[in-house]
Amino acid sequence: MVVDVTVPKWGLTMKEAEIVKWYKNEGERVEKGEPLVQVMTEKITNDIEAPASGILKTIMKKKGDSAEVAEKIAEIETNE
């Protein structure tokens, strides 16, 4: 099963976030709840946690790219 990693909405006015740093590379194992990617908005810099355990299959947004709220930025392949 593939689980999408999306940009959460942390504030009422938040529209997008910039990818600052990926903590894992494609093909690496991730655990649910561990920091996966650091993003920066107009007001804060925060981590997006892995929504599931598995292998980081695809990264759609690279460092420096912008992503809108709810946009898919990566996929995690699980064993479920």
All heavy atoms as a GROMACS GRO file, in nm:
protein
  624
    1MET      N    1   0.084  -0.118   0.000
    1MET     CA    2   0.000   0.000   0.000
    1MET      C    3   0.089   0.124   0.000
    1MET      O    4   0.195   0.126   0.061
    1MET     CB    5  -0.087  -0.003   0.127
    1MET     CG    6  -0.180   0.112   0.140
    1MET     SD    7  -0.294   0.083   0.279
    1MET     CE    8  -0.281   0.239   0.358
    2VAL      N    9   0.046   0.227  -0.069
    2VAL     CA   10   0.120   0.353  -0.075
    2VAL      C   11   0.047   0.459   0.007
    2VAL      O   12  -0.073   0.478  -0.009
    2VAL     CB   13   0.137   0.400  -0.221
    2VAL    CG1   14   0.204   0.536  -0.226
    2VAL    CG2   15   0.219   0.299  -0.300
    3VAL      N   16   0.122   0.525   0.096
    3VAL     CA   17   0.066   0.632   0.180
    3VAL      C   18   0.126   0.764   0.134
    3VAL      O   19   0.248   0.776   0.118
    3VAL     CB   20   0.099   0.607   0.329
    3VAL    CG1   21   0.049   0.721   0.416
    3VAL    CG2   22   0.041   0.475   0.376
    4ASP      N   23   0.040   0.862   0.112
    4ASP     CA   24   0.085   0.994   0.068
    4ASP      C   25   0.135   1.077   0.186
    4ASP      O   26   0.076   1.074   0.293
    4ASP     CB   27  -0.029   1.071   0.000
    4ASP     CG   28  -0.074   1.006  -0.130
    4ASP    OD1   29   0.003   0.927  -0.187
    4ASP    OD2   30  -0.186   1.037  -0.175
    5VAL      N   31   0.241   1.153   0.160
    5VAL     CA   32   0.290   1.254   0.256
    5VAL      C   33   0.246   1.388   0.199
    5VAL      O   34   0.281   1.422   0.085
    5VAL     CB   35   0.443   1.249   0.270
    5VAL    CG1   36   0.490   1.356   0.368
    5VAL    CG2   37   0.490   1.111   0.312
    6THR      N   38   0.166   1.462   0.275
    6THR     CA   39   0.113   1.590   0.227
    6THR      C   40   0.153   1.704   0.322
    6THR      O   41   0.192   1.680   0.435
    6THR     CB   42  -0.041   1.585   0.215
    6THR    OG1   43  -0.096   1.557   0.344
    6THR    CG2   44  -0.085   1.480   0.115
    7VAL      N   45   0.139   1.826   0.272
    7VAL     CA   46   0.169   1.944   0.353
    7VAL      C   47   0.047   1.976   0.439
    7VAL      O   48  -0.061   2.001   0.386
    7VAL     CB   49   0.203   2.065   0.262
    7VAL    CG1   50   0.223   2.191   0.345
    7VAL    CG2   51   0.325   2.036   0.176
    8PRO      N   52   0.063   1.974   0.572
    8PRO     CA   53  -0.050   2.007   0.659
    8PRO      C   54  -0.072   2.158   0.665
    8PRO      O   55   0.016   2.237   0.631
    8PRO     CB   56  -0.006   1.955   0.796
    8PRO     CG   57   0.143   1.959   0.791
    8PRO     CD   58   0.182   1.935   0.647
    9LYS      N   59  -0.191   2.197   0.708
    9LYS     CA   60  -0.222   2.339   0.726
    9LYS      C   61  -0.207   2.372   0.874
    9LYS      O   62  -0.282   2.324   0.957
    9LYS     CB   63  -0.365   2.369   0.679
    9LYS     CG   64  -0.396   2.518   0.682
    9LYS     CD   65  -0.526   2.550   0.612
    9LYS     CE   66  -0.544   2.700   0.607
    9LYS     NZ   67  -0.651   2.739   0.518
   10TRP      N   68  -0.104   2.453   0.907
   10TRP     CA   69  -0.075   2.484   1.046
   10TRP      C   70  -0.137   2.615   1.092
   10TRP      O   71  -0.136   2.645   1.210
   10TRP     CB   72   0.076   2.490   1.069
   10TRP     CG   73   0.139   2.354   1.071
   10TRP    CD1   74   0.099   2.247   1.145
   10TRP    CD2   75   0.252   2.310   0.997
   10TRP    NE1   76   0.181   2.139   1.122
   10TRP    CE2   77   0.275   2.175   1.031
   10TRP    CE3   78   0.336   2.371   0.905
   10TRP    CZ2   79   0.380   2.101   0.978
   10TRP    CZ3   80   0.439   2.298   0.852
   10TRP    CH2   81   0.461   2.164   0.888
   11GLY      N   82  -0.189   2.696   1.001
   11GLY     CA   83  -0.250   2.823   1.041
   11GLY      C   84  -0.360   2.861   0.945
   11GLY      O   85  -0.365   2.812   0.832
   12LEU      N   86  -0.447   2.950   0.987
   12LEU     CA   87  -0.561   2.990   0.904
   12LEU      C   88  -0.518   3.052   0.772
   12LEU      O   89  -0.585   3.035   0.671
   12LEU     CB   90  -0.650   3.088   0.981
   12LEU     CG   91  -0.725   3.030   1.100
   12LEU    CD1   92  -0.796   3.140   1.177
   12LEU    CD2   93  -0.824   2.925   1.054
   13THR      N   94  -0.407   3.125   0.773
   13THR     CA   95  -0.365   3.196   0.651
   13THR      C   96  -0.260   3.119   0.571
   13THR      O   97  -0.219   3.165   0.465
   13THR     CB   98  -0.309   3.335   0.687
   13THR    OG1   99  -0.195   3.318   0.771
   13THR    CG2  100  -0.414   3.420   0.756
   14MET      N  101  -0.218   3.004   0.619
   14MET     CA  102  -0.114   2.928   0.550
   14MET      C  103  -0.165   2.877   0.416
   14MET      O  104  -0.270   2.814   0.408
   14MET     CB  105  -0.068   2.810   0.636
   14MET     CG  106   0.043   2.731   0.572
   14MET     SD  107   0.093   2.595   0.679
   14MET     CE  108   0.179   2.494   0.560
   15LYS      N  109  -0.087   2.904   0.311
   15LYS     CA  110  -0.125   2.860   0.177
   15LYS      C  111  -0.022   2.764   0.118
   15LYS      O  112  -0.055   2.678   0.038
   15LYS     CB  113  -0.142   2.980   0.085
   15LYS     CG  114  -0.263   3.065   0.119
   15LYS     CD  115  -0.280   3.176   0.018
   15LYS     CE  116  -0.406   3.251   0.027
   15LYS     NZ  117  -0.449   3.320   0.135
   16GLU      N  118   0.107   2.783   0.154
   16GLU     CA  119   0.211   2.697   0.099
   16GLU      C  120   0.330   2.691   0.195
   16GLU      O  121   0.337   2.766   0.292
   16GLU     CB  122   0.258   2.748  -0.038
   16GLU     CG  123   0.326   2.883  -0.035
   16GLU     CD  124   0.373   2.930  -0.172
   16GLU    OE1  125   0.336   2.868  -0.273
   16GLU    OE2  126   0.447   3.027  -0.176
   17ALA      N  127   0.422   2.600   0.163
   17ALA     CA  128   0.544   2.584   0.242
   17ALA      C  129   0.659   2.556   0.146
   17ALA      O  130   0.638   2.500   0.038
   17ALA     CB  131   0.529   2.470   0.341
   18GLU      N  132   0.779   2.593   0.187
   18GLU     CA  133   0.898   2.565   0.109
   18GLU      C  134   0.972   2.447   0.173
   18GLU      O  135   0.987   2.441   0.294
   18GLU     CB  136   0.991   2.686   0.107
   18GLU     CG  137   1.119   2.662   0.028
   18GLU     CD  138   1.213   2.781   0.032
   18GLU    OE1  139   1.166   2.895   0.047
   18GLU    OE2  140   1.334   2.758   0.021
   19ILE      N  141   1.018   2.354   0.090
   19ILE     CA  142   1.094   2.240   0.140
   19ILE      C  143   1.234   2.289   0.177
   19ILE      O  144   1.305   2.344   0.093
   19ILE     CB  145   1.105   2.129   0.033
   19ILE    CG1  146   0.967   2.086  -0.018
   19ILE    CG2  147   1.186   2.011   0.086
   19ILE    CD1  148   0.875   2.027   0.083
   20VAL      N  149   1.271   2.271   0.304
   20VAL     CA  150   1.402   2.315   0.352
   20VAL      C  151   1.501   2.199   0.348
   20VAL      O  152   1.614   2.214   0.299
   20VAL     CB  153   1.392   2.371   0.496
   20VAL    CG1  154   1.530   2.407   0.550
   20VAL    CG2  155   1.300   2.491   0.500
   21LYS      N  156   1.460   2.081   0.400
   21LYS     CA  157   1.553   1.970   0.408
   21LYS      C  158   1.478   1.838   0.425
   21LYS      O  159   1.386   1.829   0.505
   21LYS     CB  160   1.645   1.993   0.527
   21LYS     CG  161   1.730   1.876   0.571
   21LYS     CD  162   1.835   1.917   0.670
   21LYS     CE  163   1.780   1.915   0.811
   21LYS     NZ  164   1.886   1.932   0.912
   22TRP      N  165   1.518   1.736   0.349
   22TRP     CA  166   1.468   1.601   0.368
   22TRP      C  167   1.563   1.529   0.463
   22TRP      O  168   1.685   1.534   0.447
   22TRP     CB  169   1.463   1.525   0.234
   22TRP     CG  170   1.346   1.567   0.150
   22TRP    CD1  171   1.347   1.660   0.050
   22TRP    CD2  172   1.213   1.519   0.159
   22TRP    NE1  173   1.222   1.673  -0.003
   22TRP    CE2  174   1.137   1.587   0.062
   22TRP    CE3  175   1.149   1.426   0.240
   22TRP    CZ2  176   1.001   1.564   0.045
   22TRP    CZ3  177   1.014   1.404   0.221
   22TRP    CH2  178   0.941   1.472   0.124
   23TYR      N  179   1.508   1.462   0.563
   23TYR     CA  180   1.590   1.386   0.658
   23TYR      C  181   1.622   1.246   0.606
   23TYR      O  182   1.714   1.181   0.655
   23TYR     CB  183   1.518   1.374   0.793
   23TYR     CG  184   1.498   1.508   0.861
   23TYR    CD1  185   1.370   1.560   0.881
   23TYR    CD2  186   1.606   1.584   0.904
   23TYR    CE1  187   1.352   1.682   0.943
   23TYR    CE2  188   1.588   1.707   0.966
   23TYR     CZ  189   1.461   1.754   0.986
   23TYR     OH  190   1.442   1.877   1.047
   24LYS      N  191   1.546   1.199   0.510
   24LYS     CA  192   1.565   1.066   0.450
   24LYS      C  193   1.572   1.080   0.299
   24LYS      O  194   1.520   1.174   0.241
   24LYS     CB  195   1.449   0.972   0.485
   24LYS     CG  196   1.431   0.945   0.632
   24LYS     CD  197   1.535   0.849   0.683
   24LYS     CE  198   1.507   0.811   0.828
   24LYS     NZ  199   1.590   0.702   0.873
   25ASN      N  200   1.634   0.981   0.235
   25ASN     CA  201   1.643   0.976   0.089
   25ASN      C  202   1.549   0.869   0.037
   25ASN      O  203   1.508   0.779   0.111
   25ASN     CB  204   1.786   0.943   0.045
   25ASN     CG  205   1.884   1.050   0.085
   25ASN    OD1  206   1.862   1.168   0.058
   25ASN    ND2  207   1.992   1.011   0.150
   26GLU      N  208   1.517   0.876  -0.093
   26GLU     CA  209   1.434   0.773  -0.154
   26GLU      C  210   1.500   0.637  -0.131
   26GLU      O  211   1.622   0.623  -0.140
   26GLU     CB  212   1.418   0.799  -0.304
   26GLU     CG  213   1.327   0.915  -0.335
   26GLU     CD  214   1.308   0.937  -0.485
   26GLU    OE1  215   1.375   0.871  -0.566
   26GLU    OE2  216   1.226   1.022  -0.520
   27GLY      N  217   1.417   0.539  -0.099
   27GLY     CA  218   1.466   0.404  -0.076
   27GLY      C  219   1.500   0.373   0.068
   27GLY      O  220   1.523   0.257   0.104
   28GLU      N  221   1.502   0.474   0.154
   28GLU     CA  222   1.535   0.452   0.295
   28GLU      C  223   1.409   0.419   0.376
   28GLU      O  224   1.299   0.462   0.342
   28GLU     CB  225   1.603   0.574   0.356
   28GLU     CG  226   1.744   0.596   0.306
   28GLU     CD  227   1.818   0.705   0.380
   28GLU    OE1  228   1.758   0.813   0.405
   28GLU    OE2  229   1.935   0.684   0.412
   29ARG      N  230   1.428   0.345   0.484
   29ARG     CA  231   1.318   0.309   0.573
   29ARG      C  232   1.282   0.427   0.663
   29ARG      O  233   1.370   0.499   0.710
   29ARG     CB  234   1.358   0.190   0.659
   29ARG     CG  235   1.252   0.152   0.758
   29ARG     CD  236   1.239   0.001   0.773
   29ARG     NE  237   1.126  -0.032   0.859
   29ARG     CZ  238   1.003  -0.051   0.816
   29ARG    NH1  239   0.975  -0.041   0.688
   29ARG    NH2  240   0.905  -0.080   0.898
   30VAL      N  241   1.153   0.447   0.684
   30VAL     CA  242   1.103   0.551   0.775
   30VAL      C  243   1.008   0.486   0.874
   30VAL      O  244   0.944   0.386   0.844
   30VAL     CB  245   1.032   0.666   0.700
   30VAL    CG1  246   1.128   0.737   0.607
   30VAL    CG2  247   0.912   0.618   0.623
   31GLU      N  248   1.000   0.545   0.992
   31GLU     CA  249   0.909   0.497   1.096
   31GLU      C  250   0.800   0.601   1.119
   31GLU      O  251   0.828   0.721   1.120
   31GLU     CB  252   0.984   0.470   1.226
   31GLU     CG  253   1.089   0.361   1.217
   31GLU     CD  254   1.032   0.224   1.181
   31GLU    OE1  255   0.919   0.191   1.225
   31GLU    OE2  256   1.100   0.150   1.108
   32LYS      N  257   0.679   0.555   1.140
   32LYS     CA  258   0.566   0.645   1.164
   32LYS      C  259   0.598   0.739   1.280
   32LYS      O  260   0.646   0.696   1.385
   32LYS     CB  261   0.439   0.564   1.196
   32LYS     CG  262   0.318   0.652   1.218
   32LYS     CD  263   0.195   0.569   1.242
   32LYS     CE  264   0.075   0.661   1.259
   32LYS     NZ  265  -0.050   0.588   1.269
   33GLY      N  266   0.576   0.869   1.260
   33GLY     CA  267   0.597   0.969   1.363
   33GLY      C  268   0.735   1.031   1.364
   33GLY      O  269   0.758   1.131   1.431
   34GLU      N  270   0.830   0.974   1.289
   34GLU     CA  271   0.964   1.033   1.288
   34GLU      C  272   0.968   1.151   1.192
   34GLU      O  273   0.897   1.152   1.091
   34GLU     CB  274   1.070   0.929   1.253
   34GLU     CG  275   1.109   0.920   1.108
   34GLU     CD  276   1.220   0.820   1.080
   34GLU    OE1  277   1.337   0.850   1.110
   34GLU    OE2  278   1.189   0.713   1.027
   35PRO      N  279   1.047   1.255   1.223
   35PRO     CA  280   1.058   1.369   1.131
   35PRO      C  281   1.108   1.323   0.994
   35PRO      O  282   1.206   1.249   0.985
   35PRO     CB  283   1.161   1.459   1.199
   35PRO     CG  284   1.158   1.420   1.343
   35PRO     CD  285   1.128   1.273   1.343
   36LEU      N  286   1.037   1.365   0.890
   36LEU     CA  287   1.069   1.322   0.755
   36LEU      C  288   1.125   1.437   0.671
   36LEU      O  289   1.220   1.419   0.595
   36LEU     CB  290   0.943   1.266   0.689
   36LEU     CG  291   0.955   1.205   0.552
   36LEU    CD1  292   1.052   1.088   0.553
   36LEU    CD2  293   0.819   1.159   0.502
   37VAL      N  294   1.064   1.554   0.685
   37VAL     CA  295   1.105   1.668   0.603
   37VAL      C  296   1.082   1.797   0.682
   37VAL      O  297   0.986   1.808   0.756
   37VAL     CB  298   1.028   1.670   0.469
   37VAL    CG1  299   0.878   1.677   0.490
   37VAL    CG2  300   1.073   1.783   0.378
   38GLN      N  301   1.172   1.892   0.666
   38GLN     CA  302   1.158   2.023   0.730
   38GLN      C  303   1.104   2.120   0.625
   38GLN      O  304   1.155   2.125   0.513
   38GLN     CB  305   1.293   2.072   0.782
   38GLN     CG  306   1.284   2.203   0.858
   38GLN     CD  307   1.420   2.245   0.909
   38GLN    OE1  308   1.507   2.279   0.830
   38GLN    NE2  309   1.438   2.242   1.039
   39VAL      N  310   1.001   2.195   0.663
   39VAL     CA  311   0.941   2.293   0.574
   39VAL      C  312   0.934   2.429   0.642
   39VAL      O  313   0.931   2.437   0.765
   39VAL     CB  314   0.801   2.251   0.525
   39VAL    CG1  315   0.806   2.122   0.444
   39VAL    CG2  316   0.704   2.236   0.641
   40MET      N  317   0.930   2.534   0.560
   40MET     CA  318   0.923   2.670   0.612
   40MET      C  319   0.804   2.741   0.550
   40MET      O  320   0.784   2.735   0.428
   40MET     CB  321   1.053   2.744   0.576
   40MET     CG  322   1.058   2.887   0.624
   40MET     SD  323   1.220   2.965   0.594
   40MET     CE  324   1.238   2.950   0.417
   41THR      N  325   0.725   2.806   0.636
   41THR     CA  326   0.613   2.888   0.588
   41THR      C  327   0.649   3.034   0.613
   41THR      O  328   0.760   3.064   0.656
   41THR     CB  329   0.484   2.853   0.665
   41THR    OG1  330   0.494   2.898   0.800
   41THR    CG2  331   0.456   2.704   0.663
   42GLU      N  332   0.554   3.124   0.588
   42GLU     CA  333   0.578   3.266   0.615
   42GLU      C  334   0.608   3.292   0.761
   42GLU      O  335   0.679   3.384   0.795
   42GLU     CB  336   0.456   3.349   0.575
   42GLU     CG  337   0.434   3.359   0.426
   42GLU     CD  338   0.312   3.443   0.392
   42GLU    OE1  339   0.238   3.485   0.483
   42GLU    OE2  340   0.290   3.466   0.273
   43LYS      N  341   0.552   3.207   0.851
   43LYS     CA  342   0.562   3.235   0.994
   43LYS      C  343   0.647   3.136   1.072
   43LYS      O  344   0.702   3.172   1.176
   43LYS     CB  345   0.421   3.238   1.055
   43LYS     CG  346   0.337   3.351   0.998
   43LYS     CD  347   0.200   3.356   1.061
   43LYS     CE  348   0.119   3.468   1.000
   43LYS     NZ  349  -0.014   3.475   1.057
   44ILE      N  350   0.656   3.011   1.028
   44ILE     CA  351   0.727   2.910   1.107
   44ILE      C  352   0.810   2.816   1.020
   44ILE      O  353   0.787   2.804   0.900
   44ILE     CB  354   0.631   2.824   1.192
   44ILE    CG1  355   0.534   2.744   1.102
   44ILE    CG2  356   0.556   2.905   1.294
   44ILE    CD1  357   0.457   2.637   1.175
   45THR      N  358   0.903   2.749   1.085
   45THR     CA  359   0.974   2.637   1.025
   45THR      C  360   0.939   2.516   1.111
   45THR      O  361   0.948   2.523   1.233
   45THR     CB  362   1.126   2.661   1.026
   45THR    OG1  363   1.154   2.778   0.948
   45THR    CG2  364   1.201   2.543   0.965
   46ASN      N  365   0.896   2.407   1.047
   46ASN     CA  366   0.847   2.292   1.122
   46ASN      C  367   0.878   2.164   1.045
   46ASN      O  368   0.906   2.168   0.926
   46ASN     CB  369   0.696   2.305   1.145
   46ASN     CG  370   0.649   2.234   1.270
   46ASN    OD1  371   0.722   2.158   1.332
   46ASN    ND2  372   0.525   2.259   1.308
   47ASP      N  373   0.869   2.050   1.115
   47ASP     CA  374   0.889   1.920   1.052
   47ASP      C  375   0.756   1.855   1.021
   47ASP      O  376   0.661   1.867   1.098
   47ASP     CB  377   0.966   1.826   1.146
   47ASP     CG  378   1.110   1.868   1.166
   47ASP    OD1  379   1.166   1.936   1.079
   47ASP    OD2  380   1.169   1.832   1.271
   48ILE      N  381   0.752   1.785   0.909
   48ILE     CA  382   0.639   1.699   0.876
   48ILE      C  383   0.683   1.558   0.912
   48ILE      O  384   0.790   1.513   0.869
   48ILE     CB  385   0.602   1.708   0.726
   48ILE    CG1  386   0.556   1.849   0.691
   48ILE    CG2  387   0.493   1.605   0.693
   48ILE    CD1  388   0.530   1.870   0.543
   49GLU      N  389   0.603   1.489   0.992
   49GLU     CA  390   0.636   1.355   1.036
   49GLU      C  391   0.585   1.252   0.935
   49GLU      O  392   0.487   1.275   0.864
   49GLU     CB  393   0.574   1.327   1.172
   49GLU     CG  394   0.629   1.416   1.282
   49GLU     CD  395   0.562   1.391   1.416
   49GLU    OE1  396   0.460   1.319   1.422
   49GLU    OE2  397   0.612   1.446   1.516
   50ALA      N  398   0.650   1.136   0.935
   50ALA     CA  399   0.607   1.026   0.849
   50ALA      C  400   0.471   0.976   0.896
   50ALA      O  401   0.454   0.945   1.015
   50ALA     CB  402   0.709   0.913   0.854
   51PRO      N  403   0.372   0.970   0.807
   51PRO     CA  404   0.238   0.925   0.847
   51PRO      C  405   0.226   0.773   0.860
   51PRO      O  406   0.124   0.723   0.906
   51PRO     CB  407   0.149   0.977   0.733
   51PRO     CG  408   0.239   0.983   0.614
   51PRO     CD  409   0.375   1.016   0.668
   52ALA      N  410   0.330   0.700   0.817
   52ALA     CA  411   0.328   0.554   0.823
   52ALA      C  412   0.472   0.503   0.821
   52ALA      O  413   0.563   0.575   0.782
   52ALA     CB  414   0.251   0.497   0.704
   53SER      N  415   0.489   0.378   0.863
   53SER     CA  416   0.620   0.314   0.856
   53SER      C  417   0.632   0.243   0.722
   53SER      O  418   0.535   0.187   0.671
   53SER     CB  419   0.637   0.212   0.969
   53SER     OG  420   0.635   0.277   1.094
   54GLY      N  421   0.753   0.245   0.665
   54GLY     CA  422   0.776   0.178   0.538
   54GLY      C  423   0.899   0.234   0.469
   54GLY      O  424   0.989   0.287   0.534
   55ILE      N  425   0.900   0.225   0.338
   55ILE     CA  426   1.010   0.274   0.255
   55ILE      C  427   0.969   0.403   0.186
   55ILE      O  428   0.862   0.409   0.125
   55ILE     CB  429   1.050   0.169   0.149
   55ILE    CG1  430   1.086   0.035   0.215
   55ILE    CG2  431   1.165   0.220   0.062
   55ILE    CD1  432   1.206   0.040   0.309
   56LEU      N  433   1.054   0.505   0.195
   56LEU     CA  434   1.028   0.631   0.125
   56LEU      C  435   1.046   0.604  -0.023
   56LEU      O  436   1.158   0.592  -0.073
   56LEU     CB  437   1.123   0.741   0.175
   56LEU     CG  438   1.105   0.880   0.116
   56LEU    CD1  439   0.962   0.931   0.135
   56LEU    CD2  440   1.204   0.976   0.176
   57LYS      N  441   0.935   0.586  -0.092
   57LYS     CA  442   0.936   0.541  -0.231
   57LYS      C  443   0.968   0.654  -0.328
   57LYS      O  444   1.054   0.639  -0.415
   57LYS     CB  445   0.799   0.481  -0.264
   57LYS     CG  446   0.784   0.431  -0.404
   57LYS     CD  447   0.645   0.374  -0.426
   57LYS     CE  448   0.626   0.334  -0.570
   57LYS     NZ  449   0.491   0.295  -0.599
   58THR      N  450   0.900   0.767  -0.315
   58THR     CA  451   0.915   0.877  -0.411
   58THR      C  452   0.912   1.011  -0.339
   58THR      O  453   0.826   1.033  -0.254
   58THR     CB  454   0.798   0.875  -0.514
   58THR    OG1  455   0.786   0.744  -0.569
   58THR    CG2  456   0.822   0.975  -0.625
   59ILE      N  457   1.004   1.099  -0.376
   59ILE     CA  458   1.002   1.237  -0.329
   59ILE      C  459   0.964   1.324  -0.449
   59ILE      O  460   1.034   1.325  -0.549
   59ILE     CB  461   1.140   1.280  -0.274
   59ILE    CG1  462   1.172   1.201  -0.147
   59ILE    CG2  463   1.143   1.430  -0.247
   59ILE    CD1  464   1.310   1.226  -0.089
   60MET      N  465   0.849   1.392  -0.440
   60MET     CA  466   0.800   1.474  -0.550
   60MET      C  467   0.852   1.618  -0.546
   60MET      O  468   0.858   1.683  -0.649
   60MET     CB  469   0.647   1.478  -0.550
   60MET     CG  470   0.582   1.356  -0.608
   60MET     SD  471   0.536   1.248  -0.475
   60MET     CE  472   0.433   1.134  -0.562
   61LYS      N  473   0.884   1.666  -0.427
   61LYS     CA  474   0.930   1.805  -0.412
   61LYS      C  475   1.070   1.803  -0.351
   61LYS      O  476   1.093   1.744  -0.246
   61LYS     CB  477   0.836   1.884  -0.321
   61LYS     CG  478   0.696   1.903  -0.378
   61LYS     CD  479   0.697   2.000  -0.492
   61LYS     CE  480   0.556   2.028  -0.544
   61LYS     NZ  481   0.555   2.132  -0.645
   62LYS      N  482   1.162   1.867  -0.418
   62LYS     CA  483   1.302   1.872  -0.374
   62LYS      C  484   1.327   1.995  -0.287
   62LYS      O  485   1.244   2.086  -0.278
   62LYS     CB  486   1.395   1.876  -0.495
   62LYS     CG  487   1.372   1.766  -0.597
   62LYS     CD  488   1.406   1.631  -0.543
   62LYS     CE  489   1.388   1.525  -0.651
   62LYS     NZ  490   1.367   1.393  -0.600
   63LYS      N  491   1.445   2.000  -0.226
   63LYS     CA  492   1.486   2.115  -0.146
   63LYS      C  493   1.473   2.242  -0.228
   63LYS      O  494   1.517   2.248  -0.343
   63LYS     CB  495   1.630   2.096  -0.100
   63LYS     CG  496   1.684   2.209  -0.019
   63LYS     CD  497   1.828   2.184   0.022
   63LYS     CE  498   1.883   2.305   0.093
   63LYS     NZ  499   2.021   2.284   0.134
   64GLY      N  500   1.408   2.344  -0.169
   64GLY     CA  501   1.389   2.472  -0.238
   64GLY      C  502   1.257   2.484  -0.312
   64GLY      O  503   1.215   2.593  -0.348
   65ASP      N  504   1.189   2.371  -0.336
   65ASP     CA  505   1.058   2.373  -0.403
   65ASP      C  506   0.950   2.421  -0.306
   65ASP      O  507   0.960   2.401  -0.186
   65ASP     CB  508   1.019   2.233  -0.451
   65ASP     CG  509   1.102   2.186  -0.569
   65ASP    OD1  510   1.174   2.268  -0.630
   65ASP    OD2  511   1.095   2.064  -0.600
   66SER      N  512   0.846   2.479  -0.361
   66SER     CA  513   0.728   2.518  -0.283
   66SER      C  514   0.617   2.416  -0.306
   66SER      O  515   0.606   2.358  -0.415
   66SER     CB  516   0.678   2.657  -0.324
   66SER     OG  517   0.769   2.754  -0.282
   67ALA      N  518   0.536   2.396  -0.203
   67ALA     CA  519   0.422   2.305  -0.213
   67ALA      C  520   0.304   2.370  -0.143
   67ALA      O  521   0.318   2.430  -0.037
   67ALA     CB  522   0.455   2.172  -0.148
   68GLU      N  523   0.187   2.357  -0.204
   68GLU     CA  524   0.065   2.412  -0.145
   68GLU      C  525   0.015   2.322  -0.033
   68GLU      O  526   0.050   2.204  -0.026
   68GLU     CB  527  -0.042   2.425  -0.253
   68GLU     CG  528  -0.006   2.526  -0.360
   68GLU     CD  529  -0.114   2.540  -0.466
   68GLU    OE1  530  -0.224   2.483  -0.450
   68GLU    OE2  531  -0.088   2.609  -0.565
   69VAL      N  532  -0.067   2.377   0.054
   69VAL     CA  533  -0.131   2.300   0.160
   69VAL      C  534  -0.207   2.184   0.097
   69VAL      O  535  -0.274   2.200  -0.005
   69VAL     CB  536  -0.226   2.390   0.243
   69VAL    CG1  537  -0.314   2.307   0.336
   69VAL    CG2  538  -0.147   2.492   0.323
   70ALA      N  539  -0.193   2.066   0.155
   70ALA     CA  540  -0.258   1.941   0.112
   70ALA      C  541  -0.195   1.880  -0.013
   70ALA      O  542  -0.237   1.773  -0.056
   70ALA     CB  543  -0.408   1.959   0.093
   71GLU      N  544  -0.093   1.943  -0.069
   71GLU     CA  545  -0.026   1.887  -0.187
   71GLU      C  546   0.061   1.768  -0.146
   71GLU      O  547   0.128   1.770  -0.043
   71GLU     CB  548   0.062   1.993  -0.254
   71GLU     CG  549   0.125   1.946  -0.382
   71GLU     CD  550   0.201   2.057  -0.455
   71GLU    OE1  551   0.194   2.174  -0.416
   71GLU    OE2  552   0.271   2.024  -0.552
   72LYS      N  553   0.060   1.664  -0.230
   72LYS     CA  554   0.142   1.546  -0.206
   72LYS      C  555   0.288   1.579  -0.238
   72LYS      O  556   0.319   1.627  -0.346
   72LYS     CB  557   0.093   1.429  -0.290
   72LYS     CG  558   0.176   1.303  -0.270
   72LYS     CD  559   0.113   1.178  -0.326
   72LYS     CE  560   0.086   1.179  -0.472
   72LYS     NZ  561   0.050   1.046  -0.524
   73ILE      N  562   0.377   1.552  -0.140
   73ILE     CA  563   0.519   1.581  -0.161
   73ILE      C  564   0.604   1.454  -0.164
   73ILE      O  565   0.719   1.458  -0.206
   73ILE     CB  566   0.573   1.680  -0.056
   73ILE    CG1  567   0.554   1.627   0.086
   73ILE    CG2  568   0.509   1.817  -0.073
   73ILE    CD1  569   0.623   1.710   0.193
   74ALA      N  570   0.547   1.342  -0.119
   74ALA     CA  571   0.621   1.216  -0.119
   74ALA      C  572   0.524   1.099  -0.102
   74ALA      O  573   0.406   1.118  -0.069
   74ALA     CB  574   0.724   1.214  -0.007
   75GLU      N  575   0.577   0.978  -0.125
   75GLU     CA  576   0.500   0.855  -0.105
   75GLU      C  577   0.582   0.757  -0.022
   75GLU      O  578   0.702   0.742  -0.044
   75GLU     CB  579   0.466   0.789  -0.238
   75GLU     CG  580   0.374   0.868  -0.326
   75GLU     CD  581   0.350   0.803  -0.462
   75GLU    OE1  582   0.438   0.729  -0.509
   75GLU    OE2  583   0.243   0.827  -0.518
   76ILE      N  584   0.515   0.691   0.071
   76ILE     CA  585   0.576   0.587   0.152
   76ILE      C  586   0.508   0.455   0.117
   76ILE      O  587   0.386   0.445   0.120
   76ILE     CB  588   0.560   0.615   0.303
   76ILE    CG1  589   0.634   0.743   0.340
   76ILE    CG2  590   0.611   0.497   0.385
   76ILE    CD1  591   0.608   0.790   0.482
   77GLU      N  592   0.589   0.353   0.084
   77GLU     CA  593   0.534   0.222   0.054
   77GLU      C  594   0.538   0.138   0.182
   77GLU      O  595   0.643   0.123   0.244
   77GLU     CB  596   0.615   0.154  -0.056
   77GLU     CG  597   0.553   0.026  -0.104
   77GLU     CD  598   0.616  -0.027  -0.231
   77GLU    OE1  599   0.700   0.042  -0.291
   77GLU    OE2  600   0.580  -0.138  -0.270
   78THR      N  601   0.420   0.089   0.221
   78THR     CA  602   0.411   0.008   0.343
   78THR      C  603   0.390  -0.138   0.307
   78THR      O  604   0.366  -0.172   0.191
   78THR     CB  605   0.293   0.056   0.431
   78THR    OG1  606   0.171   0.029   0.362
   78THR    CG2  607   0.303   0.203   0.463
   79ASN      N  608   0.397  -0.223   0.406
   79ASN     CA  609   0.376  -0.368   0.384
   79ASN      C  610   0.231  -0.410   0.401
   79ASN      O  611   0.200  -0.526   0.398
   79ASN     CB  612   0.463  -0.448   0.482
   79ASN     CG  613   0.610  -0.435   0.448
   79ASN    OD1  614   0.647  -0.413   0.334
   79ASN    ND2  615   0.694  -0.447   0.549
   80GLU      N  616   0.143  -0.314   0.424
   80GLU     CA  617   0.002  -0.345   0.447
   80GLU      C  618  -0.070  -0.373   0.319
   80GLU      O  619  -0.042  -0.326   0.215
   80GLU     CB  620  -0.065  -0.230   0.522
   80GLU     CG  621  -0.004  -0.210   0.658
   80GLU     CD  622  -0.063  -0.089   0.729
   80GLU    OE1  623  -0.168  -0.037   0.687
   80GLU    OE2  624  -0.004  -0.046   0.828
   0.00000   0.00000   0.00000
